[in-house]
Amino acid sequence: MEEWIPLLDIFLKSPSPETEAALWLDDASISFSSSSSSSSSSSPINRSSFVSLLKKQCEPIDQNSSPSANKVMFIETLPNMVQSRILSFLLYDHRRFCGKDLVWLAREMLGGSGGKGVDFWVQRAAQNLLDIMPERKFDWISRLDLGSDDDGSSIVVDFDSVPDWLTEKKGGCAGAILPWLPVSCADVGSETLVVDSCNEEDMMSQGRDNMEVDHSESVNEDDHEINVALQPDVHEMSVNLRAKVKSCESTSEVLALCDEIRKLCLMKGRDCLRVLALVEPWNAEDETAAVLLSNLLSGNEEEESGWPSQILCSTVLPKFLAFEKSASRVLMSATIEFCKIHQRAAEYGLVFPLMLRKEGINTFICEVISRVLKECWHLGHISSFCQKLLCGRTEERKIMFLPCHRDLISDDMTWNESLFILFQNILTHDVPLTQGSVDCLVSKVQEMAERYCKSLKFGNFLLHFISKCAPMLHAHKYPLIESVKCTNSLVTKSILSKLNAL
């Protein structure tokens, strides 16, 4: 187990665990191969053994419970953040793992073996991993009744059984069976886990049912429209704080202001958004807003309370919605640091509302969103966000904003060149989009091709889109060719060439 500690440390602390973990496994595998002759008793370090470690059954901590009924996989004993990062890495590097092992692991994490409760982001990462795995070919054969039950079971047994010559060799050897293949005697005797194709649809439906349970931060829809009138004393205090927001000059004054705002909001419960709307913290100077963003949280508030989302949507969201120039360095740095710690709050209180800006995002807002996605979220989170943004129903989106800013935000995205640039940035970041997200983007490309027929930005997005998502575009090849023929930009011929090569 000690040999895996550096890898687990990468998943715990690294800002880019996917690439670092892949490099570590490559280096560790090479080092093990070069030293295998001198230490043949040590277990191999490679991608296969890593998946075996994740699937390893562990005894429960509670000794009073039945050990056989409560065994959990090793990956389930890790913190939720580490679990989601590991699943994101498996998604990133899935071509170098055994597909059957990844499918089994993803289904187990989705609750396929008992309906256990799983963290929201772990569920999303497992679902994304399951979505990207290619469907098993020839499954239709297993659904045909081509013989008796006895014949079918014997075929399965024969297919999964160990060859006779290898079984005989197992009896007279110690250590590795084949010098050129890292297979131990214990591996030959172990049973191979096979997913029954008859139960595959049941397991998939059960996984989807489990995904319906959203364990994410609960943002009450009633928070958008607060009809409870503020008491006169609360109203007066809020107006006084509004004047202080505009007049603060020193850091000590801003820190004192943070304490007053926090006490006033959190003591008044559901009036919080109305209080913030009266205080108007977004009207503060960028330096003051950065201090507010860093200090309005005392550290005792839970993420589920919605307070981090309320801070974002009242302090920096209105500033970004009105941006007509690049964000100041001090404000952008404070926003990035806040979003790194409170990722769900960043989704509900900043990124979602910006994406749904009624006038559409501009170049400066595109830059803000791109930095938040790249520096604060892991790839699985971004993929899940794109799925909800492009394919999710309006009522499924959990968005936080002040009632006074409702007119600035629409229910649907306004598609323009800057939005296509944003998705190009997402593709450049090697985010593994799901098939549903790809299908929605194809639909928008067909819809917008004539409008942006001479746009080089739209053409560059198409080039990246086809290059990064080629395996998922085979069904859309000919409709896309017809749409691209409507364009006339510098990259039209290159796009058609890539489409014809699909």
Summary of the structure (lengths in Angstrom):
residues: 502
radius of gyration: 27.0
end to end distance: 44.3
largest distance: 89.0
contacts: 1460
relative contact order: 0.06
helix: 66%
strand: 3%
